[in-house]
Amino acid sequence: MLGKLTLLGRLIIGLSTTLAMQAAAVDLDGRLDWGARVELSPLVSGVVAEVAADAGQRVSKRQLLLRLDQGALQAAVREAEAQEAYLGKMRAEAERERERAQELYDRTLLSDHDLELALIAFARAEADYQAASARLAEARLKLEYSAIRAPFDGVVIAVNAVPGQTVITRLQSVPLVALGSTERMQVQVAVAEDALAELSPGQAVAVRTGTSRFDGRIDSIGYEPVAGEPVRYPVIVSFEPGDAVLRPGQRAVVTLP
């Protein structure tokens, strides 16, 4: 009989503890937002040749979104490649002449002046080759920059370009493509001052939106209060939405321990 009472007592205590923990959990309302949002434009001027994504489309990291006409840029790369190849041969020949001059000088068959001329010729050839290599690298970068690719998995929010449109980078005020990340989303909730001591960045929390539940974590805890009374502080929670189709502005509930 005593054993049964002891077992019953343990069950009651365990149930009471569970109820107390559930009572201690706090549900806070918030709104979904992108974990990252970027506005993209090409870094070079040109004419739009291809728009490869539409607003609302889900895209993968490195997927092409927009491309300028690359004809002139490709020609510039080929020219730079040819110049580098030519100057590379000139540098190799100058290096052979320098080594030959050094050998003759070591055998006292060449004057100081002639050796110095060979060293100067090699230095000039080396400088020309390095400059050509730099011009080739710049030409290749411009070619790469003429295309916009997704920096992460995401959703295309807006596209402000059509084929044939002229893009002048120094005058471009409107980004051509806006992209929101689907890798992570976040929720901001306002937490009372007395509850902040129980929270820390990296702490696990639960996020619910609609009928879906996600495992989230606290990213940051603000130092300045949000507007309104009573005094509350912003807490940013992030989570991975996976394949769920979520949109910024949707209501979300964060359960704090």
C-alpha positions as CSV (number, residue, x, y, z in Angstrom):
1,M,0.0,0.0,0.0
2,L,2.8,2.3,0.9
3,G,4.6,1.6,-2.4
4,K,1.4,2.5,-4.3
5,L,1.1,5.8,-2.5
6,T,4.7,6.6,-3.2
7,L,4.3,5.8,-6.9
8,L,1.1,8.0,-7.0
9,G,3.0,10.8,-5.2
10,R,5.7,10.7,-7.8
11,L,3.2,10.8,-10.6
12,I,1.5,13.8,-9.1
13,I,4.8,15.6,-8.6
14,G,5.9,14.9,-12.2
15,L,2.5,16.1,-13.5
16,S,2.8,19.2,-11.4
17,T,6.3,19.9,-12.7
18,T,5.2,19.5,-16.3
19,L,2.2,21.8,-15.8
20,A,4.4,24.4,-14.1
21,M,6.9,24.3,-17.1
22,Q,4.0,24.6,-19.5
23,A,2.7,27.5,-17.5
24,A,6.1,29.2,-17.6
25,A,6.3,29.1,-21.4
26,V,5.3,32.4,-23.0
27,D,3.7,32.8,-26.4
28,L,4.5,36.1,-28.2
29,D,3.0,37.3,-31.5
30,G,5.2,38.5,-34.3
31,R,5.4,38.9,-38.0
32,L,7.5,36.9,-40.4
33,D,10.3,38.6,-42.3
34,W,13.1,37.5,-44.6
35,G,16.3,36.3,-43.0
36,A,18.1,38.1,-45.7
37,R,16.9,40.4,-48.5
38,V,19.1,41.8,-51.2
39,E,18.7,44.2,-54.1
40,L,20.9,43.4,-57.1
41,S,22.2,45.2,-60.1
42,P,25.0,44.5,-62.5
43,L,28.3,46.2,-61.7
44,V,29.0,47.2,-65.4
45,S,26.9,49.1,-67.9
46,G,25.3,47.5,-70.9
47,V,22.1,46.4,-72.6
48,V,19.9,43.7,-71.0
49,A,20.1,40.6,-73.1
50,E,18.2,38.1,-71.0
51,V,15.9,38.2,-68.0
52,A,16.0,34.7,-66.6
53,A,13.7,34.9,-63.6
54,D,10.2,36.2,-62.8
55,A,8.8,37.7,-59.6
56,G,7.6,35.0,-57.3
57,Q,9.9,32.4,-58.7
58,R,12.0,30.2,-56.3
59,V,15.6,30.1,-57.4
60,S,18.8,28.3,-56.3
61,K,22.1,29.7,-55.2
62,R,24.2,30.8,-58.3
63,Q,21.2,30.5,-60.6
64,L,21.2,33.1,-63.4
65,L,18.7,35.9,-62.9
66,L,19.7,38.5,-65.5
67,R,22.4,38.9,-68.1
68,L,23.6,41.9,-70.1
69,D,24.8,41.6,-73.6
70,Q,28.4,40.2,-73.3
71,G,29.7,40.6,-76.9
72,A,32.0,43.5,-76.2
73,L,33.1,42.1,-72.9
74,Q,34.0,38.8,-74.4
75,A,36.0,40.5,-77.1
76,A,37.8,42.5,-74.4
77,V,38.7,39.2,-72.6
78,R,40.1,37.7,-75.8
79,E,42.2,40.8,-76.5
80,A,43.5,40.8,-73.0
81,E,44.4,37.1,-73.2
82,A,46.3,37.6,-76.5
83,Q,48.2,40.6,-75.0
84,E,49.1,38.6,-71.9
85,A,50.3,35.6,-74.0
86,Y,52.5,37.9,-76.2
87,L,54.0,39.7,-73.2
88,G,54.5,36.4,-71.5
89,K,56.8,35.3,-74.4
90,M,58.6,38.7,-74.3
91,R,59.1,38.2,-70.5
92,A,60.5,34.7,-71.1
93,E,62.9,36.0,-73.7
94,A,64.1,38.8,-71.5
95,E,64.6,36.3,-68.6
96,R,66.8,34.2,-70.8
97,E,68.8,37.3,-71.9
98,R,69.2,38.3,-68.2
99,E,70.5,34.8,-67.3
100,R,72.9,34.8,-70.3
101,A,74.2,38.3,-69.3
102,Q,74.7,37.2,-65.7
103,E,76.7,34.1,-66.9
104,L,78.9,36.2,-69.1
105,Y,79.4,38.8,-66.3
106,D,80.4,36.0,-63.9
107,R,83.0,34.9,-66.4
108,T,84.2,38.6,-66.7
109,L,83.1,38.7,-70.3
110,L,80.5,41.4,-69.8
111,S,80.7,44.9,-68.4
112,D,78.7,46.2,-65.5
113,H,76.8,48.5,-67.8
114,D,75.7,45.7,-70.2
115,L,74.6,43.6,-67.2
116,E,72.6,46.5,-65.9
117,L,70.9,46.9,-69.3
118,A,69.9,43.3,-69.3
119,L,68.4,43.6,-65.8
120,I,66.5,46.7,-66.8
121,A,65.1,45.0,-69.9
122,F,63.9,42.0,-67.8
123,A,62.3,44.4,-65.2
124,R,60.5,46.2,-68.0
125,A,59.3,42.9,-69.5
126,E,58.1,41.7,-66.1
127,A,56.2,44.9,-65.4
128,D,54.5,44.8,-68.9
129,Y,53.5,41.1,-68.3
130,Q,52.1,41.8,-64.8
131,A,50.1,44.8,-66.1
132,A,48.7,42.6,-68.9
133,S,47.7,40.0,-66.4
134,A,45.9,42.6,-64.3
135,R,44.1,43.9,-67.4
136,L,43.0,40.3,-68.2
137,A,41.8,39.8,-64.6
138,E,39.8,43.0,-64.9
139,A,38.3,42.0,-68.2
140,R,37.2,38.7,-66.8
141,L,35.7,40.3,-63.8
142,K,33.7,42.7,-65.9
143,L,32.4,39.8,-67.9
144,E,31.4,38.0,-64.7
145,Y,29.8,41.2,-63.3
146,S,27.6,41.5,-66.4
147,A,25.4,38.7,-65.1
148,I,23.3,38.7,-61.9
149,R,23.2,35.4,-60.1
150,A,21.3,34.5,-56.9
151,P,23.7,34.8,-53.9
152,F,21.5,32.2,-52.0
153,D,18.4,30.0,-52.3
154,G,15.5,32.4,-52.4
155,V,12.4,33.9,-53.9
156,V,12.5,36.6,-56.5
157,I,10.6,39.5,-55.0
158,A,10.7,41.9,-58.0
159,V,12.2,42.3,-61.4
160,N,12.7,45.8,-62.9
161,A,14.2,45.0,-66.2
162,V,13.3,43.9,-69.7
163,P,15.4,42.7,-72.7
164,G,16.8,45.7,-74.6
165,Q,16.9,48.0,-71.6
166,T,20.0,50.1,-71.3
167,V,21.7,49.9,-67.9
168,I,24.2,52.7,-66.9
169,T,25.6,51.7,-63.5
170,R,26.6,55.2,-62.4
171,L,23.0,56.4,-63.0
172,Q,21.1,53.3,-62.0
173,S,18.9,54.2,-59.0
174,V,16.4,51.3,-59.1
175,P,17.8,47.8,-58.4
176,L,17.0,45.4,-61.3
177,V,16.3,42.3,-59.1
178,A,15.2,42.0,-55.5
179,L,15.6,38.6,-53.8
180,G,14.5,37.2,-50.4
181,S,16.2,34.2,-48.8
182,T,14.3,31.0,-48.2
183,E,17.2,29.5,-46.3
184,R,16.2,31.3,-43.1
185,M,13.3,33.5,-42.0
186,Q,13.0,35.5,-38.9
187,V,10.5,36.8,-36.5
188,Q,10.8,39.9,-34.2
189,V,8.9,39.8,-30.9
190,A,8.7,42.2,-28.1
191,V,9.8,40.8,-24.7
192,A,9.1,42.3,-21.3
193,E,12.1,43.6,-19.3
194,D,11.8,41.0,-16.5
195,A,11.9,38.1,-19.0
196,L,15.1,39.1,-20.7
197,A,17.3,37.6,-18.0
198,E,16.1,34.1,-19.0
199,L,17.1,34.6,-22.7
200,S,20.4,34.4,-24.5
201,P,21.5,34.4,-28.2
202,G,21.5,30.8,-29.6
203,Q,18.8,29.6,-27.3
204,A,16.3,27.2,-28.8
205,V,12.7,28.4,-29.1
206,A,9.6,27.2,-31.0
207,V,8.0,29.1,-33.9
208,R,4.5,28.5,-35.1
209,T,2.8,30.0,-38.2
210,G,-0.5,28.7,-39.3
211,T,-0.5,25.0,-38.7
212,S,3.3,24.6,-39.1
213,R,5.8,24.4,-36.3
214,F,9.5,25.1,-36.7
215,D,12.6,24.8,-34.4
216,G,14.0,28.3,-34.1
217,R,16.8,30.0,-32.2
218,I,17.3,33.5,-30.7
219,D,19.6,35.5,-33.0
220,S,19.8,38.8,-31.1
221,I,18.3,40.6,-28.1
222,G,17.9,44.4,-28.5
223,Y,19.2,47.0,-26.1
224,E,16.8,49.8,-27.0
225,P,13.1,49.3,-26.3
226,V,10.4,49.2,-28.9
227,A,7.8,52.0,-29.0
228,G,4.9,51.7,-26.7
229,E,4.1,50.8,-23.1
230,P,4.9,48.7,-21.1
231,V,8.6,48.7,-21.8
232,R,9.6,45.8,-24.0
233,Y,12.7,44.9,-26.0
234,P,13.0,43.4,-29.5
235,V,14.2,39.8,-29.8
236,I,15.0,38.4,-33.2
237,V,14.3,34.7,-33.7
238,S,15.3,32.8,-36.9
239,F,14.4,29.4,-38.3
240,E,14.7,27.3,-41.4
241,P,11.4,27.1,-43.3
242,G,12.5,24.1,-45.4
243,D,9.9,23.5,-48.2
244,A,7.2,25.5,-46.5
245,V,5.9,28.4,-48.5
246,L,6.0,31.4,-46.2
247,R,5.7,35.1,-46.8
248,P,6.9,38.2,-44.9
249,G,4.1,39.7,-42.9
250,Q,2.4,36.5,-42.0
251,R,1.5,36.1,-38.3
252,A,3.9,33.9,-36.3
253,V,3.9,32.9,-32.6
254,V,7.2,32.4,-30.8
255,T,7.1,30.2,-27.7
256,L,9.8,31.3,-25.2
257,P,10.8,28.9,-22.4
